[in-house]
Amino acid sequence: MMRSREWPGQAKPGALIATVLRDLRAQPLHAVACALVVAAVCVVVFTTTGQSAASEQAVLSRIDSVGTRTIVLSDGSEKAMMSAESVEAVTRLSTVESAFGLGTAHDGRNANAPVTGTIAIRPYVGELPADIALVDGRLPNHGEALVGERAARKLGLVDGVGGVEGQNGQWPMVGVFAASGALDSLNDIVIFTPTDPDRTELRYLYVVATHVNEVEQLAALLPGVVVARDPGKLTVEPPTAAIQLREVISGDLGRSSRALMLAVLGAGLLMIAITTHVAVAARRTTFGRRRALGASRSTIVAMVLWGTSVQAAAGAVVGAMGGVIAMSLVTEDLPAWSFLVAVPLLAILMSLFGAVAPALIAARRDPLLVLRVP
């Protein structure tokens, strides 16, 4: 049986790592200097780019609320005859978070004080999205109503107690809601749950996508999913303006953050290259002796890179912890976990790139010239 052959000058991984650790202990100042550079890079990136990334994330999360994910299907001609079953049909889609529909509007008034004026009243079917929040009261059961904030002031129902009547009946009021974003116009109306939802014909269907990136595809799919006599009469209104605003804000904030991070990483790479070069120059006799004893050039390169990676890893851990602490003292918003993990990894990779040139220089030196005694 043939034994595996070890090439002359090729160190075993365990022996190589042990040698690197001994060299680091022998030159603690250079090791600490490299670790401090990496730690400083992490802290600077966290306190500058990290804060920008956190702000971008906070802004986009507000933009990515229901407003930028809401698609409206409307039956302006009243010829599509969209059934209330459409709500259940679209909510079965995996890309739909929630959906609700509004029926035909009728004039309504305060049942106890008709002189306060009239307001539009519409039946609704489905689940109210997060952009419609209860200000007072509770969600209605069948045959009960909610009033929007502005409509409540007009009808004198600011406490959400009373009733509203229209040409099709009378409904007790059980609460006041506040709609925001793209649904702000609903603050001017009264919505009620019909006693027989399945027989309600919808004029508007509001569909909330699970993610803003799925809006375009979902908008194209909805006309074929809704239950309507003539889906071709429906008008699909995706939140195009809101999505364009999101892309502009994301592009501007992201571009400036990336440019700043690249500048910091570039400066750190230069400092690592200088620090590693000084450390390698101080150990040129040690490397020359090992080359003279048979160590290969690849072994010398591996020793320099291993040593740099150990120093960089220690500095990245300390810098990441310090950066997170510094950010938490300045702002309550922290970037995503992916950013918190990516920055230390980038700092380590930056250190390895910065150490490549000094490692090659150390490996290519002639050991006889290095060990020559004048």
C-alpha positions in Angstrom: 0.0 0.0 0.0 1.5 3.3 -1.1 1.8 6.0 1.6 0.7 9.6 0.8 3.7 11.7 0.0 4.3 15.1 1.7 6.2 17.6 -0.5 9.3 19.1 1.1 8.7 22.5 2.7 5.0 21.9 3.0 3.8 22.4 6.6 0.9 20.6 8.1 -2.0 22.8 8.9 -1.8 22.2 12.7 1.9 22.9 12.8 1.4 26.0 10.6 -1.3 27.5 12.9 0.8 26.8 16.0 3.7 28.6 14.5 1.6 31.5 13.5 0.3 31.8 17.1 3.8 31.7 18.5 4.9 34.5 16.1 1.9 36.6 17.2 2.8 36.2 20.8 6.4 37.1 20.0 5.3 40.4 18.3 2.3 41.6 20.3 2.6 45.2 19.3 2.1 44.4 15.6 -0.7 42.0 16.3 -2.5 44.6 18.5 -2.0 47.3 15.9 -3.6 45.2 13.1 -6.5 44.3 15.4 -7.0 47.9 16.4 -7.1 49.0 12.7 -9.8 46.4 12.0 -11.8 47.3 15.1 -11.6 51.0 14.2 -12.9 50.3 10.7 -15.8 48.3 12.1 -16.7 51.1 14.6 -16.5 53.8 11.9 -18.6 51.8 9.5 -21.2 51.0 12.2 -21.5 54.6 13.4 -21.6 56.1 9.9 -22.9 53.7 7.3 -24.7 51.6 9.9 -26.6 54.7 11.1 -27.5 55.5 7.4 -28.6 51.9 6.8 -30.8 52.0 9.9 -32.4 55.3 8.8 -32.9 53.8 5.3 -34.5 50.7 6.8 -36.8 52.8 9.0 -37.8 55.0 6.1 -38.5 52.1 3.8 -40.4 50.2 6.4 -42.8 53.2 6.7 -43.0 53.5 2.9 -43.5 49.7 2.7 -46.6 50.0 4.8 -50.0 49.1 3.4 -49.9 52.1 1.0 -47.2 50.9 -1.3 -48.6 47.4 -1.3 -52.2 48.1 -1.9 -53.8 47.4 -5.3 -57.3 48.7 -6.0 -59.7 47.1 -8.4 -62.6 49.4 -9.2 -65.8 49.0 -11.1 -66.4 52.6 -12.2 -68.9 51.6 -14.9 -70.9 49.3 -12.5 -71.0 46.7 -15.3 -68.3 44.3 -14.1 -70.7 43.0 -11.3 -67.8 42.0 -9.0 -69.1 39.5 -6.3 -68.2 39.6 -2.6 -66.7 36.1 -3.2 -63.8 37.9 -4.8 -62.4 38.8 -1.4 -62.1 35.1 -0.4 -60.8 34.2 -3.8 -57.8 36.7 -3.8 -56.9 36.0 -0.1 -56.1 32.4 -1.1 -53.1 33.7 -3.1 -49.8 33.3 -1.4 -48.7 36.8 -2.3 -51.8 38.4 -0.7 -51.6 39.6 2.9 -55.2 40.8 3.2 -58.2 42.0 1.1 -61.5 43.8 1.6 -64.1 45.2 -0.6 -66.5 48.1 -0.6 -70.0 48.1 -2.1 -72.2 50.8 -3.7 -72.3 54.1 -1.8 -75.6 55.5 -0.4 -76.4 58.7 1.5 -76.4 58.2 5.2 -77.1 60.5 8.2 -77.1 60.4 12.0 -80.2 58.5 12.9 -80.7 60.6 16.0 -79.8 64.0 14.5 -80.6 64.0 10.8 -79.9 67.8 10.5 -76.1 67.2 11.0 -75.8 66.5 7.3 -75.3 63.5 5.0 -72.3 61.2 4.4 -71.5 58.3 2.1 -72.2 54.9 3.6 -70.8 51.7 2.0 -71.0 48.0 2.9 -67.7 46.3 3.4 -66.6 42.7 3.2 -63.3 41.2 4.3 -60.5 42.0 6.7 -59.6 45.6 7.4 -55.8 46.2 6.8 -53.4 47.7 9.3 -53.8 51.2 7.8 -57.3 51.3 9.1 -57.0 51.4 12.9 -59.8 51.6 15.5 -59.8 54.9 17.4 -62.7 54.0 19.6 -65.1 51.0 20.0 -64.8 47.6 18.4 -65.0 45.8 15.1 -68.6 45.5 13.9 -70.6 42.3 13.6 -73.1 41.7 10.8 -75.5 44.7 10.6 -73.2 47.1 12.5 -71.2 50.1 11.3 -67.9 52.0 11.8 -67.5 55.7 11.1 -64.4 57.4 9.8 -62.8 60.2 11.9 -63.8 63.1 9.6 -67.3 61.6 9.0 -67.7 61.2 12.8 -67.1 64.9 13.3 -69.6 65.8 10.6 -72.3 63.5 11.9 -71.7 64.4 15.5 -70.6 60.8 16.3 -67.1 61.4 17.6 -67.6 59.0 20.5 -68.7 56.2 18.1 -72.0 55.8 19.9 -75.3 56.1 18.1 -76.6 55.0 14.7 -76.6 55.9 11.0 -79.5 55.5 8.6 -79.8 55.4 4.9 -82.2 54.4 2.2 -81.5 50.7 2.7 -81.9 50.6 6.5 -80.4 51.7 9.8 -77.2 50.4 11.4 -76.0 50.9 15.0 -72.5 52.5 15.3 -69.9 50.5 17.3 -66.7 52.4 16.7 -64.6 55.1 15.0 -61.7 54.3 12.7 -58.8 56.3 11.4 -57.5 55.4 7.9 -54.0 56.5 6.8 -51.8 56.4 3.7 -53.6 55.4 0.5 -56.8 54.7 2.4 -57.1 58.2 3.9 -60.2 58.9 1.8 -62.2 56.3 3.9 -62.1 58.7 6.8 -65.0 60.6 5.1 -67.4 57.7 5.0 -69.3 55.1 7.1 -68.7 51.4 6.5 -71.0 48.7 7.7 -71.0 44.9 7.5 -74.0 43.6 5.5 -76.3 41.0 7.0 -75.8 38.9 3.9 -72.3 39.5 2.6 -72.5 36.9 -0.2 -75.2 39.0 -2.0 -73.1 42.2 -1.8 -71.9 43.5 -5.1 -68.5 45.2 -4.8 -67.4 48.5 -6.4 -63.9 48.5 -5.0 -61.6 45.7 -4.0 -58.5 46.6 -1.9 -55.8 43.9 -2.1 -52.6 44.2 0.1 -49.6 42.3 -1.2 -47.2 40.6 1.2 -44.2 42.5 -0.2 -43.8 45.5 -2.4 -41.7 43.5 -4.9 -44.8 41.3 -5.6 -47.2 44.2 -6.4 -46.6 44.3 -10.2 -47.0 40.6 -10.7 -50.1 40.5 -8.4 -51.7 43.4 -10.2 -51.5 41.5 -13.5 -52.9 38.3 -11.9 -55.9 39.8 -10.0 -58.4 40.3 -12.9 -58.3 36.6 -13.6 -58.8 35.6 -10.0 -61.7 37.9 -9.0 -65.3 36.6 -9.3 -67.1 39.0 -11.7 -69.4 38.8 -14.6 -67.2 40.9 -16.8 -63.6 41.3 -15.3 -62.6 43.3 -18.4 -64.6 46.2 -17.1 -62.5 46.4 -13.9 -59.8 49.1 -13.5 -56.6 47.9 -11.8 -54.8 50.7 -9.9 -51.4 49.6 -8.5 -49.5 52.1 -6.3 -47.1 53.2 -9.0 -46.3 56.6 -7.6 -45.5 55.1 -4.1 -43.3 52.4 -5.6 -41.4 54.9 -7.7 -40.9 57.1 -4.6 -39.6 54.0 -2.7 -37.1 53.3 -5.5 -35.8 56.9 -5.5 -35.4 57.0 -1.8 -33.8 53.6 -1.6 -31.4 54.4 -4.4 -30.3 57.8 -3.0 -29.9 56.6 0.6 -28.3 53.3 -0.4 -25.9 54.9 -2.9 -24.5 57.4 -0.3 -24.2 54.7 2.3 -22.3 52.3 0.0 -20.0 55.1 -1.1 -19.2 56.0 2.5 -18.6 52.3 3.5 -16.3 51.7 0.5 -14.3 54.8 1.4 -13.9 53.6 5.0 -13.0 50.1 3.8 -10.5 51.4 1.3 -8.8 53.5 4.0 -8.7 50.5 6.3 -7.2 48.3 3.5 -4.4 50.8 3.0 -3.7 50.9 6.8 -3.7 47.1 7.0 -1.3 46.8 4.1 1.1 49.3 5.8 0.8 47.6 9.2 1.3 44.1 7.7 4.3 45.3 5.6 5.9 46.8 8.7 5.3 43.5 10.7 6.7 41.4 7.8 9.7 43.6 7.5 10.4 43.2 11.2 10.3 39.4 10.7 12.3 39.2 7.5 15.1 37.3 9.3 12.6 34.8 10.6 11.1 34.2 7.2 14.5 34.0 5.6 15.7 31.4 8.1 12.6 29.3 7.4 13.0 29.6 3.7 16.6 28.5 4.1 15.5 25.5 6.1 13.2 24.4 3.3 9.9 26.2 3.8 8.1 26.9 0.5 6.9 30.3 -0.7 3.3 29.2 -0.3 4.0 28.4 3.3 5.3 31.8 3.9 2.3 33.4 2.3 0.0 31.1 4.3 1.7 32.1 7.5 1.3 35.8 6.8 -2.3 35.5 5.8 -3.2 33.2 8.7 -1.6 35.6 11.1 -3.5 38.5 9.6 -6.8 36.6 9.7 -6.4 35.8 13.4 -5.7 39.5 14.2 -8.5 40.7 12.0 -11.0 38.3 13.5 -10.2 39.5 17.0 -10.4 43.1 15.9 -13.7 42.5 14.0 -15.3 41.0 17.1 -14.3 43.9 19.3 -15.1 46.5 16.7 -18.6 45.0 16.0 -19.4 45.0 19.7 -18.2 48.6 20.1 -20.0 49.7 17.0 -23.3 48.3 18.1 -23.0 49.8 21.6 -22.1 53.2 20.0 -25.1 53.0 17.7 -27.5 52.1 20.5 -26.4 55.1 22.4 -27.1 57.4 19.5 -30.2 56.0 17.9 -32.9 53.5 18.7 -32.9 52.1 15.1 -30.4 49.4 14.4 -29.7 48.0 10.9 -30.7 44.5 9.9 -28.8 41.5 11.3 -27.4 40.9 7.8 -25.6 44.2 8.0 -24.4 43.6 11.5 -22.8 40.3 10.4 -21.6 41.5 7.0 -19.5 44.4 8.3 -17.1 42.3 10.4 -16.8 39.7 7.6 -16.0 42.5 5.1 -13.4 43.9 7.5 -11.7 40.5 7.7 -11.7 40.1 3.9 -10.3 43.6 3.7 -7.5 42.7 6.0 -6.6 39.6 3.9 -6.6 41.6 0.7 -4.4 44.2 2.4 -2.0 41.4 3.5 -1.6 39.8 0.1 1.1 42.1 -1.2 3.3 42.0 2.0 2.9 38.2 2.0 4.1 37.9 -1.6 7.0 40.2 -0.9 8.1 38.2 2.1 7.8 34.9 0.1 9.8 36.2 -2.8 12.8 37.5 -0.9 16.0 35.6 -1.4 16.8 33.9 1.9 20.6 34.2 1.3 20.4 37.9 1.0 18.2 38.2 4.1 20.5 36.0 6.2 23.8 37.5 4.9 25.9 39.0 7.7 27.8 42.1 6.7 
